[in-house]
Amino acid sequence: MAQFTHSQYDDLERALAEGIRIALVRRGNELVVMPKRLRTSFGREVLDAVHPTTGDLVEVHLDEVDSFEVLF
């Protein structure tokens, strides 16, 4: 569980606004998704995203993400 910086949140918001893919590391696995919405659910931040290959909807709780990288 990582504590994200303001710069990282800015990058995440830019990816959301511009439809840029992000690579998440969660529980030791990397997942590349296209972010669609950032919201809160029961006090936790949730990233709603789409898997770019399958089109499946993915909900990722940000407190479970070890790291992420915006794929500019």
Secondary structure, 3 states (H helix, E strand, C coil): CCCCCHHHHHHHHHHHHHCCCEEEEECCEEEEEEEEEEEEECCEEEEEEECCCCCCEEEEEHHHEEEEEECC
